[in-house]
Amino acid sequence: MSERNSIYFPDLALILVVSLLSFLPFLGAAPLFDWDEINFAEAAREMLVTGDYFRVRINYEVFWEKPPLFFWLQVISMKIFGINAFAARLPNALVGVVTLLSLYVIGTRLRDRIFGLLVAGFYFCSLLPHFYFKSGIIDPLFNLFIFLGIIQLLQAEMRSEREGKRKHLDFALAGLFLGLATLTKGPVGLLVPGLVWLTYKLLYGWFPFPWRSLLVGVVVGLLVILTWFGSMLVFTAEGPALIMKFIEYQLSLASSPVGNHGQPFFYHPLVFLIGCFPLAVFALRGMTLRFSTSRDRALKRMMLVFFWVVMILFSLITNKIIHYSSLTYFPGAFLAALFFYEILKGRKKFTPDMGLHFVLSVALLGGATLGINYLASHLQNWAPQVENPYVKGAMQLSVSWSGWEFIWGLIFLLGTLGGLILILKKKWLAFLALQCLVTMIFMNGLNKTVAPKVAEYSQKTATDFYREMKDKDAYFLVAGFKSYAQYYYAEVMPEDRREMPEEEWRTWLIRGNVDKDVYMVARKDAISWRFFQWHRYFIPMYEKGGFVFLLRKK
């Protein structure tokens, strides 16, 4: 490795310290949010309760929607720190550290130290990439494996024909990472990188096609995948049916909206343009760059293909959830760093359209958080004008705001405007350093003071009820919404669940000859005369925060 591509260990130490200081604080400040965070934490909790780490379960029924790799990490964390929000989110905080270190190392090896720092810096200082490392969802780990796999495919594309053995190794490592991605979230871990690589080959040279190297990668990937999928098929009676349900569910995500997530076509591009500030400002310009060297051309082309394949794929499918396009943050960081590098070298300029994008993003993001106290103080006054009874009930809750939560919006607004001034003064590295500091303070401030308040409006009334009832020998149900909170916060045990399919179990609790009391939490907008026709044995106890709490005596 040349001096130009050398890894500087002080850089690694700096990235390690800064990322830990940013991602670890206040992980448990806000409760876990439905669906995904509680869903995944509950799967890990049930592994701990049953001692069966092989099958993924929810409400002690086999859960076919996700493989187990991420839950295993949560299980390890929960064994050390207990079953709580901090432990559920800790794996992603550590994934964040590994991600930033990987970005630096890969960026440095592909170009040089400055480029490595730029890639890691842009990823760190952008809002949504930063946010996900303080969450308890699967995507940060899944995205890291996909990215590492695609980087290995890029390394193979950069090699000459004389480096056949090195190319075999690149594909073997790609197979390893993409196999791990599949064990994290399913077949999309092969689909997305496969589409990226094939699109790259079609656009920039199909021949020579690396058949032998590809075979090596496929074999390694299948061996990794079969460590769990194959074992399920061979060693469990429900294995074949489970795998079929798993595949059917993955296909359903592309064909129909799940949980009211059918957003418009432009949803993911809009999320990227605003949510990935300031990365998006520079990434768009990075897409237009042209390079003379083959390595730089290959890097830019692969990142461009990576970005657009993910963006178009998840814009086309019916089910659009905000984190589905989070894979674009990786190529976005590289494209932003490529353009920023050209600015540092004096070959490109910060253009007026970039300035407009910058100012609009700052105004939207800073203005929204700056006005959060005004919004909070007027929610109860606006509630009577809202027709939906669930939303109205949530808005009428008395939530204690200090009045100082706006300070994080002010810090973001002033800090980013200060960054714009540094840009105009052409103090480029000072701008990026300031933006990293501002994002670090802004995201931790919101996580500590605002996220818990949001949870009070959206779910605290229900979760407090589950906690209060957890010691009762009873069953728990929800109506009018999908939730996993009743299992997690009521700490449902295996003996509280009979051996029957979920729908049959639910019908038995509603109409069957139950042997325990049944507590139900229903959204108020689900309550009607038809509701009480079906739930005729349930008696309302009280209502609060848009929820109605009901009891069926045994």
Stockholm file with secondary structure:
# STOCKHOLM 1.0

chainA/1-554         MSERNSIYFPDLALILVVSLLSFLPFLGAAPLFDWDEINFAEAAREMLVTGDYFRVRINYEVFWEKPPLFFWLQVISMKIFGINAFAARLPNALVGVVTLLSLYVIGTRLRDRIFGLLVAGFYFCSLLPHFYFKSGIIDPLFNLFIFLGIIQLLQAEMRSEREGKRKHLDFALAGLFLGLATLTKGPVGLLVPGLVWLTYKLLYGWFPFPWRSLLVGVVVGLLVILTWFGSMLVFTAEGPALIMKFIEYQLSLASSPVGNHGQPFFYHPLVFLIGCFPLAVFALRGMTLRFSTSRDRALKRMMLVFFWVVMILFSLITNKIIHYSSLTYFPGAFLAALFFYEILKGRKKFTPDMGLHFVLSVALLGGATLGINYLASHLQNWAPQVENPYVKGAMQLSVSWSGWEFIWGLIFLLGTLGGLILILKKKWLAFLALQCLVTMIFMNGLNKTVAPKVAEYSQKTATDFYREMKDKDAYFLVAGFKSYAQYYYAEVMPEDRREMPEEEWRTWLIRGNVDKDVYMVARKDAISWRFFQWHRYFIPMYEKGGFVFLLRKK
#=GR chainA/1-554 SS CCGGGCCCHHHHHHHHHHHHHHHSTTTTSSCCCTTHHHHHHHHHHHHHHHCCCSSCEETTEECCSSCSHHHHHHHHHHHHHCSSHHHHHHHHHHHHHHHHHHHHHHHHHHTCHHHHHHHHHHHHHSHHHHHHTTSCCSHHHHHHHHHHHHHHHHHHHHSCGGGHHHHHHHHHHHHHHHHHHHHHHCTHHHHHHHHHHHHHHHHHCCCSCCHHHHHHHHHHHHHHHHTTHHHHHHHCTTHHHHHHHHHHHHHHHHHSCSSSCCCCTTHHHHHHHHHTTTHHHHHHHHTTCCCSSHHHHHHHHHHHHHHHHHHHHHHHSSCCCGGGGGGGHHHHHHHHHHHHHHHHTTSSCCCHHHHHHHHHHHHHHHHHHHTHHHHHHHHHHHGGGCCCHHHHHHHTSCCCCCSCTTHHHHHHHHHHHHHHHHHHTTCHHHHHHHHHHHHHHHHHHIIIIIHHHHHIIIIIHHHHHHHHHTTSSEEEEEESSCCSHHHHHTTCCGGGSCSSCHHHHHHHHHHSCCSSEEEEEEEGGGCSHHHHHHTTTCEEEEEETTEEEEEECC
#=GC SS_cons         CCGGGCCCHHHHHHHHHHHHHHHSTTTTSSCCCTTHHHHHHHHHHHHHHHCCCSSCEETTEECCSSCSHHHHHHHHHHHHHCSSHHHHHHHHHHHHHHHHHHHHHHHHHHTCHHHHHHHHHHHHHSHHHHHHTTSCCSHHHHHHHHHHHHHHHHHHHHSCGGGHHHHHHHHHHHHHHHHHHHHHHCTHHHHHHHHHHHHHHHHHCCCSCCHHHHHHHHHHHHHHHHTTHHHHHHHCTTHHHHHHHHHHHHHHHHHSCSSSCCCCTTHHHHHHHHHTTTHHHHHHHHTTCCCSSHHHHHHHHHHHHHHHHHHHHHHHSSCCCGGGGGGGHHHHHHHHHHHHHHHHTTSSCCCHHHHHHHHHHHHHHHHHHHTHHHHHHHHHHHGGGCCCHHHHHHHTSCCCCCSCTTHHHHHHHHHHHHHHHHHHTTCHHHHHHHHHHHHHHHHHHIIIIIHHHHHIIIIIHHHHHHHHHTTSSEEEEEESSCCSHHHHHTTCCGGGSCSSCHHHHHHHHHHSCCSSEEEEEEEGGGCSHHHHHHTTTCEEEEEETTEEEEEECC
//
